[in-house]
Amino acid sequence: MLKVENINVYYGSIHAVKNISFEVGEGEIVTLIGANGAGKSTILKTISGLLRCKSGKISFMDKDISSTEAYEITQRGLSHVPEGRRIFQQLTVEENLEMGGYMRSKEEIRETIENVYKKFPRIKERKNQIAGTLSGGEQQMLAIGRSLMSHPRLVMMDEPSMGLAPVLVQQIFDIIQELNEAGTTILLVEQNALMALSIAHRGYVLETGKIVLSSNAKELLNNDEVKKAYLGG
């Protein structure tokens, strides 16, 4: 479904992503794990069109999207839940969801909002509340719900557990699994490597802009180097 081939991304003279290649198959949860500054968020921003790769190719559903505008990439069925949630703080919960469905008809937006409310009952309870007053966990649910408004085939999630209490982390990961079981493909960037690998099918380990290891999630969980570096083992 998604194919990244030998991409290189720079911030000015800093070579942030170095010749990276990986794939995400339909129906999979694939995770990118690595320390802060490894290039994980940069990769997601480049896939979603917020940054441009200097060289290499990104294909989604067999079409080259390397130079495609971000809004067109969303239209094609790829959505991005950014790090830090990035909800519209001053708008209500429901207005945030409406913004996520801006490309759709009023009827489709209404129907999709109802589907999001079924997945996130807590968000429904707060639909008229100003989004900036929600708890961290509720804001993360809203950010995921907003991403679903465009009917994505693939959702990229950047650090969904960041800053959340352990009980909420489990809840968010349960939601990610449920979305996947319902047919959504997931590309997950996450510092909580244990949680990410416990729900993923496959994983890639990044260090300073390069992929240093890739395997199925179970093998990575049992890999001594991964245990030492990311799992506290």
N, C-alpha and C positions, 0 to 999 in steps of 0.2 A: 504493500500500500504506500509506504514511504521509503524512498531510497536516497541516501546521502552519499555522494561519491567525491572523495578527495577534496573536501572543502577547506579553504584557508580564509580566515577572517582576521582583520587587523583593526585595532583602535589606534589610529595614527601610525606610529612606527612600531607599536607593540603587536607582536604576532600572537593573537589570543587563541586561535584554533588552528591546529597544524595538521593538514592533510588527513582529515577525519572521514571515515566511511563507516556507515552502518545501515541496517534495514529494520523496518517494522512491518511485520506481516499482518494481514487482516485478522482481527479478533484477538490479537495479542495484547498483553501488557509488557512493555519493554521499559527497563529503567536504566538511566544513566546515573552512576554514582561516582563520587569523588569529593575531595576537600574543597573548601572555599577557594575560588580563583582558578579552578581546574578548567573552566570554559563551558560548564554545563548550561548556564542561562544564556550565554552568547550563542550557543548552538540553537536553542529554541527560538531566540529572537531572529536568527538568520533564516530558519525554516519558515517562520511566520511572516517574513518580509519586512521586519522592523530594522534589520541590518542586512547588508549585502556581503556576499562572499567575494573575495578578490579572484579566486579561481575555484574550480570544481563545479559540481552539478547537484541540484536537489530536484527529485521527481516525486510527485504525489499523484496516485492513480494513473501512473504511466505518462504523466505530462510534466514537462520541465517547468518548474515554478521559480527557478533561480532568480529571474528578473521580474517576477510578477508582483504587482502591488499588494499590500497587506489586505486590503478590503476584498480584493478578488480571490485571494487565497482562502479567506473566510467563506466567501460565496461557494467555493469549490468543495467545502466540507471539512476544513481543517481549522480548529479553534484552539486558542491559547489562553490558559489561566495563568496570568503572570505572577512572578514572585511578589510577595507583599500584597496580594489580592487585587489592588488597584480598582476597587469599586468606586462609584461616584458617591462620595461621602455626603454631599448635600441633598441628594435625591432620595426618594423613598425606596424601599425594597422593590416594590412593583415597578417603579420607574426605571430602576436599574435593569430589571428583566426586560422591560420594553426596549431599552437601548440595545440589549443583546440581540433582539429580533428585528432590528431596524430595516433589514432587507426584505422582510416578509409582509404579507397582507395583514390587516387588522384582525381578520378572522383567524389566521394562522397563529398570530401572536397570542391571542386570547386562549386558543386551544393549547399552545405550547406552555404558556404560563400555568395553566391548570395541571399539565403533566409534571412540570417542575414542582408545583406545590404538593403533588402526590408523593414525589421523591423526598421532598424536604418539608414535612409538616410544620417544623419550627419556623421556617421562613414564611409559610402561609400565615401563621399566627401574628407575624410582625410585618405584614405586607404594606401597611400604611406608615410604618416607622421610618424615621430618617436613617439611612444605611450606616452613617458614621457613628451612630449610637449603639449599634449591635456589638455583641461580644466578638472576640477573635474567631471563635469557631463558627458563629453564625455568619460572619463576613466571608469566611472561606466557603461555606455552603452556598452563600449568595453568588460568590465569584464562579463557582462550579455551575450553579444553576443558570447564571447569565451566559456562560459558554455554551450551554445546551440549547439556548434559544435559536441558534442558527442551524439546528439539526445536523451537527457535525458527524462525519464518519470517523474522524480521529480527533481526540482531545489531547493536547499537550499540557501537562501540569508542572509548574515550577515551584518546588518546595511547599507543597500543600500543608505540611505539618508544622511549618515554622512558627514558633512562638505559642503553640497550643499546649494545653495541659494534656498529660498522657491519656486520660479517658477520652478526650476529644480527638486525639491523634488516631486512636483505634476506630472511632466513629467515622472519621474522614476516610481512612483506608477501607473500611467496610463499604462505604459509599462508592469508592473507586472500583472495588471488586464487583459490586452490584451493577454499576454502569457497564463494566466489561462483559458481565454475564448476560446483560440485555442486548449486547451486540456492538458496543462502542469500543473501538481500538484506542489504547492509551499509551502515550509516551510520557514517562514519569521521570522528572528530575527531583532527587531527594537526598538530603544529607543523612536522614535516618535510614542507613543502608539495610539494617536488619528488617525493618518494616517493609521497605521497598522490595527487597529480595524475597520476602515471605509471601508477597502476592503476585510478583512478576513471573512471566514465563522465561524471559531471558534478560541478561544484563550486560552492560558495558562499563568498564572501570576507566575513568579519566584521570590523568595526572598532567598538570601544566600543559593543557591544550592537546594532549595526545591520548588515544585509546591504548591502554597498556594490557588490557585483558578483556576477553569476551567469552561468555559461555551461557549455558542454561542457569537459571537462578539457583537451583539446588546445588549445582557444582560450585558456584561462586560462594554460597553460604558455607560450604565445607572447605573452601580454599584457605590454606594457612596464611597466605599473604593478605588476603581480603580480611580474614578474621583479625589479624594483627593490626592492620591499618584502619579498618572501619567498624569492626564489630566488638572491639575491646577484648578480643580473645588472645 
